[in-house]
Amino acid sequence: MKASFNGPSVTLARGDDGIRMIKSSGRPRADMTVTFRSIDAAFLVLSGRIGVAQAYAQHRFLLSGSIFDCMTLVHCVDVIEGYLFPRFIAGKILKRFPQKECSTVFVYCQALLGG
């Protein structure tokens, strides 16, 4: 995931032990790349000001890679936004509110306490 073509980036890898961040000085070959057109566009999406579908419709980012992987990422982002944002915010950026399997308070506690 890159915020603009020359801006900051993060590389994640999925393995048997879960998702981990790859710290590499070079650019590793990725199966899927999300490149935001600007840092402002990345901020709007990642802060929940606009949804992924709206950002894609407005051409705020480019996707390269497998369509299946990209749709999986979009679904994951929708679920995460459903947990992180209150219903009145998530209702504005999500088409459907995902069904929660645990409480939002539990998710916040796990995130803050590192559990």
A tleap script that builds the chain and sets N, CA, C and O, in Angstrom:
source leaprc.protein.ff14SB
mol = sequence {
  NMET LYS ALA SER PHE ASN GLY PRO SER VAL
  THR LEU ALA ARG GLY ASP ASP GLY ILE ARG
  MET ILE LYS SER SER GLY ARG PRO ARG ALA
  ASP MET THR VAL THR PHE ARG SER ILE ASP
  ALA ALA PHE LEU VAL LEU SER GLY ARG ILE
  GLY VAL ALA GLN ALA TYR ALA GLN HIE ARG
  PHE LEU LEU SER GLY SER ILE PHE ASP CYS
  MET THR LEU VAL HIE CYS VAL ASP VAL ILE
  GLU GLY TYR LEU PHE PRO ARG PHE ILE ALA
  GLY LYS ILE LEU LYS ARG PHE PRO GLN LYS
  GLU CYS SER THR VAL PHE VAL TYR CYS GLN
  ALA LEU LEU GLY CGLY
}
set mol.1.N position { 0.850 -1.161 0.000 }
set mol.1.CA position { 0.000 0.000 0.000 }
set mol.1.C position { 0.896 1.224 0.000 }
set mol.1.O position { 1.794 1.359 0.831 }
set mol.2.N position { 0.636 2.110 -0.945 }
set mol.2.CA position { 1.444 3.318 -1.062 }
set mol.2.C position { 0.531 4.533 -1.037 }
set mol.2.O position { -0.557 4.517 -1.613 }
set mol.3.N position { 0.983 5.585 -0.367 }
set mol.3.CA position { 0.271 6.860 -0.366 }
set mol.3.C position { 1.000 7.774 -1.339 }
set mol.3.O position { 2.009 8.379 -0.977 }
set mol.4.N position { 0.519 7.882 -2.530 }
set mol.4.CA position { 1.090 8.582 -3.669 }
set mol.4.C position { 2.284 7.790 -4.205 }
set mol.4.O position { 2.800 6.891 -3.541 }
set mol.5.N position { 2.700 8.135 -5.390 }
set mol.5.CA position { 3.720 7.335 -6.072 }
set mol.5.C position { 5.092 7.438 -5.421 }
set mol.5.O position { 5.856 6.473 -5.455 }
set mol.6.N position { 5.424 8.577 -4.830 }
set mol.6.CA position { 6.715 8.740 -4.165 }
set mol.6.C position { 6.576 8.917 -2.656 }
set mol.6.O position { 7.539 9.274 -1.977 }
set mol.7.N position { 5.389 8.669 -2.140 }
set mol.7.CA position { 5.121 8.900 -0.720 }
set mol.7.C position { 5.425 7.681 0.130 }
set mol.7.O position { 6.051 6.729 -0.337 }
set mol.8.N position { 4.981 7.710 1.376 }
set mol.8.CA position { 5.229 6.597 2.288 }
set mol.8.C position { 4.481 5.341 1.845 }
set mol.8.O position { 3.454 5.413 1.169 }
set mol.9.N position { 5.015 4.205 2.238 }
set mol.9.CA position { 4.390 2.933 1.854 }
set mol.9.C position { 4.566 1.910 2.970 }
set mol.9.O position { 5.419 2.060 3.845 }
set mol.10.N position { 3.749 0.877 2.921 }
set mol.10.CA position { 3.840 -0.243 3.842 }
set mol.10.C position { 3.619 -1.514 3.030 }
set mol.10.O position { 2.766 -1.560 2.143 }
set mol.11.N position { 4.399 -2.540 3.348 }
set mol.11.CA position { 4.280 -3.823 2.679 }
set mol.11.C position { 3.915 -4.872 3.722 }
set mol.11.O position { 4.607 -5.029 4.728 }
set mol.12.N position { 2.833 -5.580 3.476 }
set mol.12.CA position { 2.358 -6.621 4.380 }
set mol.12.C position { 2.401 -7.955 3.669 }
set mol.12.O position { 2.200 -8.035 2.458 }
set mol.13.N position { 2.666 -9.002 4.435 }
set mol.13.CA position { 2.689 -10.351 3.885 }
set mol.13.C position { 1.821 -11.256 4.747 }
set mol.13.O position { 1.831 -11.168 5.975 }
set mol.14.N position { 1.075 -12.123 4.085 }
set mol.14.CA position { 0.236 -13.081 4.780 }
set mol.14.C position { 0.963 -14.418 4.805 }
set mol.14.O position { 1.387 -14.931 3.770 }
set mol.15.N position { 1.099 -14.969 6.004 }
set mol.15.CA position { 1.785 -16.247 6.158 }
set mol.15.C position { 1.050 -17.146 7.123 }
set mol.15.O position { -0.073 -16.854 7.534 }
set mol.16.N position { 1.694 -18.244 7.483 }
set mol.16.CA position { 1.079 -19.184 8.419 }
set mol.16.C position { 0.877 -18.568 9.801 }
set mol.16.O position { -0.045 -18.946 10.523 }
set mol.17.N position { 1.748 -17.611 10.169 }
set mol.17.CA position { 1.668 -16.985 11.485 }
set mol.17.C position { 0.813 -15.719 11.482 }
set mol.17.O position { 0.828 -14.977 12.464 }
set mol.18.N position { 0.070 -15.451 10.409 }
set mol.18.CA position { -0.785 -14.274 10.326 }
set mol.18.C position { -0.211 -13.247 9.374 }
set mol.18.O position { 0.608 -13.566 8.512 }
set mol.19.N position { -0.650 -12.017 9.540 }
set mol.19.CA position { -0.186 -10.930 8.685 }
set mol.19.C position { 0.953 -10.215 9.393 }
set mol.19.O position { 0.858 -9.888 10.576 }
set mol.20.N position { 2.032 -9.978 8.655 }
set mol.20.CA position { 3.188 -9.300 9.242 }
set mol.20.C position { 3.683 -8.233 8.273 }
set mol.20.O position { 3.473 -8.313 7.062 }
set mol.21.N position { 4.342 -7.240 8.842 }
set mol.21.CA position { 4.892 -6.161 8.037 }
set mol.21.C position { 6.292 -6.550 7.579 }
set mol.21.O position { 7.086 -7.078 8.358 }
set mol.22.N position { 6.585 -6.289 6.325 }
set mol.22.CA position { 7.897 -6.582 5.762 }
set mol.22.C position { 8.706 -5.302 5.778 }
set mol.22.O position { 8.298 -4.290 5.209 }
set mol.23.N position { 9.860 -5.352 6.433 }
set mol.23.CA position { 10.757 -4.192 6.473 }
set mol.23.C position { 11.859 -4.434 5.458 }
set mol.23.O position { 12.800 -5.191 5.697 }
set mol.24.N position { 11.717 -3.775 4.324 }
set mol.24.CA position { 12.675 -3.971 3.248 }
set mol.24.C position { 13.001 -2.623 2.633 }
set mol.24.O position { 12.114 -1.794 2.428 }
set mol.25.N position { 14.267 -2.408 2.342 }
set mol.25.CA position { 14.664 -1.147 1.726 }
set mol.25.C position { 14.293 -1.123 0.246 }
set mol.25.O position { 14.024 -0.057 -0.309 }
set mol.26.N position { 14.277 -2.289 -0.396 }
set mol.26.CA position { 13.884 -2.360 -1.798 }
set mol.26.C position { 12.388 -2.543 -1.914 }
set mol.26.O position { 11.687 -2.643 -0.907 }
set mol.27.N position { 11.909 -2.586 -3.117 }
set mol.27.CA position { 10.485 -2.793 -3.345 }
set mol.27.C position { 10.265 -4.254 -3.713 }
set mol.27.O position { 10.557 -4.654 -4.840 }
set mol.28.N position { 9.754 -5.056 -2.782 }
set mol.28.CA position { 9.509 -6.456 -3.102 }
set mol.28.C position { 8.348 -6.600 -4.080 }
set mol.28.O position { 7.459 -5.751 -4.137 }
set mol.29.N position { 8.371 -7.672 -4.837 }
set mol.29.CA position { 7.294 -7.940 -5.783 }
set mol.29.C position { 6.043 -8.295 -4.987 }
set mol.29.O position { 6.084 -9.172 -4.125 }
set mol.30.N position { 4.939 -7.624 -5.270 }
set mol.30.CA position { 3.704 -7.823 -4.526 }
set mol.30.C position { 2.648 -8.477 -5.412 }
set mol.30.O position { 2.604 -8.242 -6.620 }
set mol.31.N position { 1.793 -9.303 -4.794 }
set mol.31.CA position { 0.674 -9.905 -5.516 }
set mol.31.C position { -0.420 -8.871 -5.779 }
set mol.31.O position { -1.140 -8.945 -6.776 }
set mol.32.N position { -0.529 -7.909 -4.868 }
set mol.32.CA position { -1.533 -6.863 -5.007 }
set mol.32.C position { -0.945 -5.556 -4.483 }
set mol.32.O position { -0.275 -5.542 -3.450 }
set mol.33.N position { -1.194 -4.468 -5.192 }
set mol.33.CA position { -0.698 -3.161 -4.783 }
set mol.33.C position { -1.851 -2.163 -4.801 }
set mol.33.O position { -2.605 -2.085 -5.771 }
set mol.34.N position { -1.977 -1.403 -3.720 }
set mol.34.CA position { -2.935 -0.299 -3.637 }
set mol.34.C position { -2.107 0.981 -3.604 }
set mol.34.O position { -1.318 1.192 -2.683 }
set mol.35.N position { -2.289 1.831 -4.608 }
set mol.35.CA position { -1.547 3.079 -4.695 }
set mol.35.C position { -2.538 4.236 -4.691 }
set mol.35.O position { -3.298 4.420 -5.642 }
set mol.36.N position { -2.520 5.009 -3.618 }
set mol.36.CA position { -3.366 6.189 -3.549 }
set mol.36.C position { -2.754 7.279 -4.413 }
set mol.36.O position { -1.532 7.400 -4.490 }
set mol.37.N position { -3.579 8.055 -5.048 }
set mol.37.CA position { -3.079 9.108 -5.941 }
set mol.37.C position { -2.424 10.245 -5.183 }
set mol.37.O position { -1.580 10.952 -5.733 }
set mol.38.N position { -2.803 10.429 -3.922 }
set mol.38.CA position { -2.200 11.475 -3.106 }
set mol.38.C position { -2.300 11.072 -1.640 }
set mol.38.O position { -3.043 10.158 -1.283 }
set mol.39.N position { -1.548 11.760 -0.808 }
set mol.39.CA position { -1.622 11.506 0.632 }
set mol.39.C position { -2.987 11.932 1.162 }
set mol.39.O position { -3.514 11.317 2.089 }
set mol.40.N position { -3.559 12.977 0.578 }
set mol.40.CA position { -4.896 13.414 0.983 }
set mol.40.C position { -5.938 12.324 0.723 }
set mol.40.O position { -6.816 12.098 1.555 }
set mol.41.N position { -5.848 11.654 -0.416 }
set mol.41.CA position { -6.785 10.574 -0.732 }
set mol.41.C position { -6.622 9.417 0.247 }
set mol.41.O position { -7.611 8.835 0.691 }
set mol.42.N position { -5.387 9.085 0.582 }
set mol.42.CA position { -5.143 8.017 1.552 }
set mol.42.C position { -5.733 8.385 2.908 }
set mol.42.O position { -6.327 7.541 3.578 }
set mol.43.N position { -5.571 9.643 3.315 }
set mol.43.CA position { -6.112 10.087 4.599 }
set mol.43.C position { -7.635 9.990 4.621 }
set mol.43.O position { -8.213 9.547 5.613 }
set mol.44.N position { -8.286 10.400 3.536 }
set mol.44.CA position { -9.745 10.342 3.486 }
set mol.44.C position { -10.263 8.915 3.638 }
set mol.44.O position { -11.245 8.682 4.342 }
set mol.45.N position { -9.614 7.974 2.991 }
set mol.45.CA position { -10.063 6.583 3.070 }
set mol.45.C position { -9.707 5.968 4.413 }
set mol.45.O position { -10.559 5.348 5.049 }
set mol.46.N position { -8.479 6.124 4.852 }
set mol.46.CA position { -8.021 5.449 6.065 }
set mol.46.C position { -8.578 6.072 7.344 }
set mol.46.O position { -8.561 5.432 8.395 }
set mol.47.N position { -9.069 7.304 7.273 }
set mol.47.CA position { -9.687 7.920 8.452 }
set mol.47.C position { -11.201 7.739 8.466 }
set mol.47.O position { -11.866 8.155 9.415 }
set mol.48.N position { -11.744 7.126 7.429 }
set mol.48.CA position { -13.176 6.870 7.393 }
set mol.48.C position { -14.011 8.033 6.907 }
set mol.48.O position { -15.227 8.032 7.095 }
set mol.49.N position { -13.407 9.006 6.299 }
set mol.49.CA position { -14.172 10.150 5.778 }
set mol.49.C position { -14.964 9.749 4.533 }
set mol.49.O position { -16.076 10.225 4.309 }
set mol.50.N position { -14.368 8.860 3.724 }
set mol.50.CA position { -15.085 8.297 2.578 }
set mol.50.C position { -14.834 6.800 2.574 }
set mol.50.O position { -13.829 6.333 3.108 }
set mol.51.N position { -15.728 6.062 1.983 }
set mol.51.CA position { -15.597 4.620 1.908 }
set mol.51.C position { -14.704 4.183 0.763 }
set mol.51.O position { -14.347 4.981 -0.104 }
set mol.52.N position { -14.350 2.918 0.771 }
set mol.52.CA position { -13.488 2.366 -0.280 }
set mol.52.C position { -14.196 2.424 -1.627 }
set mol.52.O position { -13.579 2.768 -2.635 }
set mol.53.N position { -15.492 2.090 -1.655 }
set mol.53.CA position { -16.236 2.107 -2.919 }
set mol.53.C position { -16.299 3.515 -3.499 }
set mol.53.O position { -16.131 3.696 -4.705 }
set mol.54.N position { -16.538 4.507 -2.655 }
set mol.54.CA position { -16.595 5.889 -3.129 }
set mol.54.C position { -15.227 6.352 -3.622 }
set mol.54.O position { -15.135 7.032 -4.644 }
set mol.55.N position { -14.176 5.993 -2.909 }
set mol.55.CA position { -12.820 6.372 -3.323 }
set mol.55.C position { -12.461 5.729 -4.658 }
set mol.55.O position { -11.825 6.362 -5.500 }
set mol.56.N position { -12.863 4.480 -4.855 }
set mol.56.CA position { -12.588 3.807 -6.119 }
set mol.56.C position { -13.371 4.472 -7.251 }
set mol.56.O position { -12.840 4.666 -8.344 }
set mol.57.N position { -14.641 4.824 -6.986 }
set mol.57.CA position { -15.460 5.474 -8.006 }
set mol.57.C position { -14.906 6.847 -8.379 }
set mol.57.O position { -15.055 7.288 -9.519 }
set mol.58.N position { -14.271 7.522 -7.428 }
set mol.58.CA position { -13.689 8.835 -7.683 }
set mol.58.C position { -12.243 8.748 -8.170 }
set mol.58.O position { -11.573 9.773 -8.294 }
set mol.59.N position { -11.761 7.550 -8.445 }
set mol.59.CA position { -10.401 7.316 -8.952 }
set mol.59.C position { -9.340 7.872 -8.015 }
set mol.59.O position { -8.365 8.472 -8.466 }
set mol.60.N position { -9.523 7.679 -6.725 }
set mol.60.CA position { -8.565 8.176 -5.741 }
set mol.60.C position { -7.412 7.196 -5.511 }
set mol.60.O position { -6.406 7.564 -4.903 }
set mol.61.N position { -7.544 5.953 -5.990 }
set mol.61.CA position { -6.451 4.996 -5.863 }
set mol.61.C position { -6.469 4.034 -7.034 }
set mol.61.O position { -7.470 3.882 -7.734 }
set mol.62.N position { -5.333 3.392 -7.223 }
set mol.62.CA position { -5.162 2.393 -8.277 }
set mol.62.C position { -4.945 1.039 -7.626 }
set mol.62.O position { -4.257 0.931 -6.611 }
set mol.63.N position { -5.528 0.018 -8.209 }
set mol.63.CA position { -5.319 -1.348 -7.754 }
set mol.63.C position { -4.612 -2.120 -8.847 }
set mol.63.O position { -4.954 -2.010 -10.024 }
set mol.64.N position { -3.629 -2.899 -8.450 }
set mol.64.CA position { -3.012 -3.808 -9.405 }
set mol.64.C position { -2.899 -5.160 -8.736 }
set mol.64.O position { -2.522 -5.263 -7.568 }
set mol.65.N position { -3.224 -6.179 -9.478 }
set mol.65.CA position { -3.180 -7.529 -8.940 }
set mol.65.C position { -4.459 -8.274 -9.242 }
set mol.65.O position { -5.247 -7.862 -10.093 }
set mol.66.N position { -4.658 -9.361 -8.547 }
set mol.66.CA position { -5.807 -10.234 -8.741 }
set mol.66.C position { -7.096 -9.553 -8.272 }
set mol.66.O position { -7.131 -8.947 -7.201 }
set mol.67.N position { -8.145 -9.656 -9.078 }
set mol.67.CA position { -9.442 -9.085 -8.701 }
set mol.67.C position { -9.957 -9.761 -7.427 }
set mol.67.O position { -10.523 -9.096 -6.559 }
set mol.68.N position { -9.764 -11.063 -7.313 }
set mol.68.CA position { -10.212 -11.790 -6.122 }
set mol.68.C position { -9.525 -11.249 -4.871 }
set mol.68.O position { -10.182 -11.023 -3.855 }
set mol.69.N position { -8.209 -11.038 -4.933 }
set mol.69.CA position { -7.481 -10.496 -3.785 }
set mol.69.C position { -7.952 -9.085 -3.447 }
set mol.69.O position { -8.072 -8.732 -2.274 }
set mol.70.N position { -8.216 -8.285 -4.469 }
set mol.70.CA position { -8.681 -6.910 -4.236 }
set mol.70.C position { -10.057 -6.901 -3.582 }
set mol.70.O position { -10.297 -6.110 -2.670 }
set mol.71.N position { -10.958 -7.761 -4.028 }
set mol.71.CA position { -12.290 -7.818 -3.427 }
set mol.71.C position { -12.211 -8.327 -1.990 }
set mol.71.O position { -12.975 -7.883 -1.133 }
set mol.72.N position { -11.299 -9.249 -1.723 }
set mol.72.CA position { -11.097 -9.725 -0.360 }
set mol.72.C position { -10.616 -8.596 0.528 }
set mol.72.O position { -11.078 -8.465 1.661 }
set mol.73.N position { -9.701 -7.778 0.039 }
set mol.73.CA position { -9.212 -6.624 0.795 }
set mol.73.C position { -10.336 -5.637 1.081 }
set mol.73.O position { -10.443 -5.129 2.197 }
set mol.74.N position { -11.171 -5.362 0.090 }
set mol.74.CA position { -12.282 -4.431 0.271 }
set mol.74.C position { -13.243 -4.961 1.331 }
set mol.74.O position { -13.721 -4.197 2.169 }
set mol.75.N position { -13.526 -6.250 1.302 }
set mol.75.CA position { -14.411 -6.845 2.316 }
set mol.75.C position { -13.793 -6.726 3.707 }
set mol.75.O position { -14.492 -6.404 4.668 }
set mol.76.N position { -12.509 -6.979 3.823 }
set mol.76.CA position { -11.820 -6.861 5.121 }
set mol.76.C position { -11.872 -5.429 5.641 }
set mol.76.O position { -12.112 -5.207 6.828 }
set mol.77.N position { -11.649 -4.456 4.758 }
set mol.77.CA position { -11.705 -3.047 5.167 }
set mol.77.C position { -13.110 -2.690 5.637 }
set mol.77.O position { -13.266 -1.967 6.620 }
set mol.78.N position { -14.138 -3.190 4.943 }
set mol.78.CA position { -15.519 -2.923 5.361 }
set mol.78.C position { -15.800 -3.485 6.749 }
set mol.78.O position { -16.436 -2.818 7.565 }
set mol.79.N position { -15.340 -4.693 7.026 }
set mol.79.CA position { -15.554 -5.300 8.343 }
set mol.79.C position { -14.811 -4.498 9.415 }
set mol.79.O position { -15.357 -4.230 10.486 }
set mol.80.N position { -13.571 -4.119 9.124 }
set mol.80.CA position { -12.777 -3.342 10.084 }
set mol.80.C position { -13.448 -2.005 10.368 }
set mol.80.O position { -13.535 -1.592 11.525 }
set mol.81.N position { -13.923 -1.323 9.328 }
set mol.81.CA position { -14.604 -0.048 9.532 }
set mol.81.C position { -15.885 -0.229 10.338 }
set mol.81.O position { -16.250 0.648 11.121 }
set mol.82.N position { -16.568 -1.352 10.159 }
set mol.82.CA position { -17.771 -1.629 10.935 }
set mol.82.C position { -17.485 -1.755 12.418 }
set mol.82.O position { -18.319 -1.384 13.245 }
set mol.83.N position { -16.313 -2.274 12.765 }
set mol.83.CA position { -15.923 -2.402 14.172 }
set mol.83.C position { -15.341 -1.099 14.732 }
set mol.83.O position { -15.618 -0.743 15.878 }
set mol.84.N position { -14.554 -0.399 13.950 }
set mol.84.CA position { -13.835 0.766 14.467 }
set mol.84.C position { -14.683 2.024 14.600 }
set mol.84.O position { -14.502 2.804 15.534 }
set mol.85.N position { -15.602 2.217 13.671 }
set mol.85.CA position { -16.375 3.447 13.665 }
set mol.85.C position { -17.754 3.233 14.264 }
set mol.85.O position { -18.340 2.162 14.110 }
set mol.86.N position { -18.279 4.253 14.950 }
set mol.86.CA position { -19.657 4.154 15.448 }
set mol.86.C position { -20.639 4.011 14.286 }
set mol.86.O position { -20.321 4.359 13.149 }
set mol.87.N position { -21.810 3.508 14.574 }
set mol.87.CA position { -22.794 3.219 13.530 }
set mol.87.C position { -23.152 4.462 12.703 }
set mol.87.O position { -23.362 4.354 11.495 }
set mol.88.N position { -23.222 5.637 13.337 }
set mol.88.CA position { -23.604 6.835 12.576 }
set mol.88.C position { -22.524 7.249 11.577 }
set mol.88.O position { -22.836 7.895 10.577 }
set mol.89.N position { -21.272 6.897 11.823 }
set mol.89.CA position { -20.203 7.176 10.850 }
set mol.89.C position { -20.116 6.042 9.833 }
set mol.89.O position { -20.050 6.288 8.628 }
set mol.90.N position { -20.116 4.805 10.316 }
set mol.90.CA position { -20.003 3.649 9.419 }
set mol.90.C position { -21.186 3.572 8.461 }
set mol.90.O position { -21.041 3.112 7.328 }
set mol.91.N position { -22.353 4.021 8.913 }
set mol.91.CA position { -23.528 4.003 8.045 }
set mol.91.C position { -23.385 4.905 6.836 }
set mol.91.O position { -24.015 4.667 5.805 }
set mol.92.N position { -22.563 5.937 6.950 }
set mol.92.CA position { -22.355 6.862 5.829 }
set mol.92.C position { -21.357 6.329 4.807 }
set mol.92.O position { -21.423 6.699 3.634 }
set mol.93.N position { -20.431 5.464 5.232 }
set mol.93.CA position { -19.377 5.029 4.314 }
set mol.93.C position { -19.524 3.574 3.870 }
set mol.93.O position { -18.839 3.146 2.941 }
set mol.94.N position { -20.405 2.807 4.517 }
set mol.94.CA position { -20.589 1.407 4.152 }
set mol.94.C position { -21.938 1.197 3.485 }
set mol.94.O position { -22.931 1.818 3.866 }
set mol.95.N position { -21.971 0.321 2.491 }
set mol.95.CA position { -23.239 -0.011 1.847 }
set mol.95.C position { -24.098 -0.861 2.783 }
set mol.95.O position { -25.300 -0.635 2.924 }
set mol.96.N position { -23.460 -1.837 3.417 }
set mol.96.CA position { -24.135 -2.697 4.384 }
set mol.96.C position { -23.307 -2.727 5.641 }
set mol.96.O position { -22.079 -2.786 5.586 }
set mol.97.N position { -23.969 -2.689 6.767 }
set mol.97.CA position { -23.269 -2.758 8.039 }
set mol.97.C position { -22.975 -4.223 8.333 }
set mol.97.O position { -23.909 -5.023 8.393 }
set mol.98.N position { -21.690 -4.613 8.522 }
set mol.98.CA position { -21.370 -6.029 8.731 }
set mol.98.C position { -21.887 -6.528 10.078 }
set mol.98.O position { -21.961 -5.779 11.052 }
set mol.99.N position { -22.242 -7.809 10.105 }
set mol.99.CA position { -22.689 -8.424 11.348 }
set mol.99.C position { -21.473 -8.654 12.238 }
set mol.99.O position { -20.487 -9.250 11.806 }
set mol.100.N position { -21.544 -8.182 13.473 }
set mol.100.CA position { -20.414 -8.285 14.392 }
set mol.100.C position { -20.458 -9.620 15.131 }
set mol.100.O position { -21.523 -10.111 15.504 }
set mol.101.N position { -19.271 -10.192 15.330 }
set mol.101.CA position { -19.161 -11.438 16.074 }
set mol.101.C position { -18.750 -11.207 17.521 }
set mol.101.O position { -18.855 -12.112 18.348 }
set mol.102.N position { -18.284 -10.005 17.830 }
set mol.102.CA position { -17.961 -9.630 19.207 }
set mol.102.C position { -18.211 -8.128 19.343 }
set mol.102.O position { -18.432 -7.436 18.350 }
set mol.103.N position { -18.173 -7.637 20.566 }
set mol.103.CA position { -18.496 -6.226 20.786 }
set mol.103.C position { -17.343 -5.319 20.352 }
set mol.103.O position { -16.182 -5.727 20.322 }
set mol.104.N position { -17.695 -4.097 20.023 }
set mol.104.CA position { -16.704 -3.106 19.631 }
set mol.104.C position { -15.772 -2.783 20.789 }
set mol.104.O position { -14.579 -2.558 20.586 }
set mol.105.N position { -16.309 -2.761 21.996 }
set mol.105.CA position { -15.492 -2.489 23.187 }
set mol.105.C position { -14.404 -3.555 23.330 }
set mol.105.O position { -13.264 -3.233 23.665 }
set mol.106.N position { -14.744 -4.814 23.081 }
set mol.106.CA position { -13.763 -5.899 23.148 }
set mol.106.C position { -12.654 -5.692 22.118 }
set mol.106.O position { -11.481 -5.914 22.416 }
set mol.107.N position { -13.021 -5.269 20.912 }
set mol.107.CA position { -12.032 -5.024 19.855 }
set mol.107.C position { -11.100 -3.891 20.255 }
set mol.107.O position { -9.885 -3.991 20.079 }
set mol.108.N position { -11.671 -2.796 20.801 }
set mol.108.CA position { -10.838 -1.676 21.252 }
set mol.108.C position { -9.881 -2.118 22.358 }
set mol.108.O position { -8.707 -1.746 22.346 }
set mol.109.N position { -10.372 -2.904 23.306 }
set mol.109.CA position { -9.507 -3.372 24.408 }
set mol.109.C position { -8.381 -4.248 23.878 }
set mol.109.O position { -7.236 -4.102 24.307 }
set mol.110.N position { -8.680 -5.141 22.969 }
set mol.110.CA position { -7.664 -6.008 22.375 }
set mol.110.C position { -6.619 -5.190 21.624 }
set mol.110.O position { -5.425 -5.480 21.700 }
set mol.111.N position { -7.068 -4.169 20.901 }
set mol.111.CA position { -6.140 -3.339 20.129 }
set mol.111.C position { -5.244 -2.515 21.047 }
set mol.111.O position { -4.046 -2.380 20.797 }
set mol.112.N position { -5.823 -1.969 22.101 }
set mol.112.CA position { -5.049 -1.126 23.012 }
set mol.112.C position { -4.116 -1.912 23.907 }
set mol.112.O position { -3.019 -1.453 24.225 }
set mol.113.N position { -4.549 -3.105 24.319 }
set mol.113.CA position { -3.750 -3.912 25.244 }
set mol.113.C position { -2.845 -4.909 24.527 }
set mol.113.O position { -2.047 -5.600 25.160 }
set mol.114.N position { -2.976 -4.980 23.194 }
set mol.114.CA position { -2.104 -5.861 22.427 }
set mol.114.C position { -2.409 -7.333 22.593 }
set mol.114.O position { -1.514 -8.165 22.450 }
set mol.115.N position { -3.626 -7.667 22.885 }
set mol.115.CA position { -4.006 -9.059 23.138 }
set mol.115.C position { -4.541 -9.680 21.952 }
set mol.115.O position { -4.912 -10.853 21.983 }
savepdb mol mol.pdb
quit
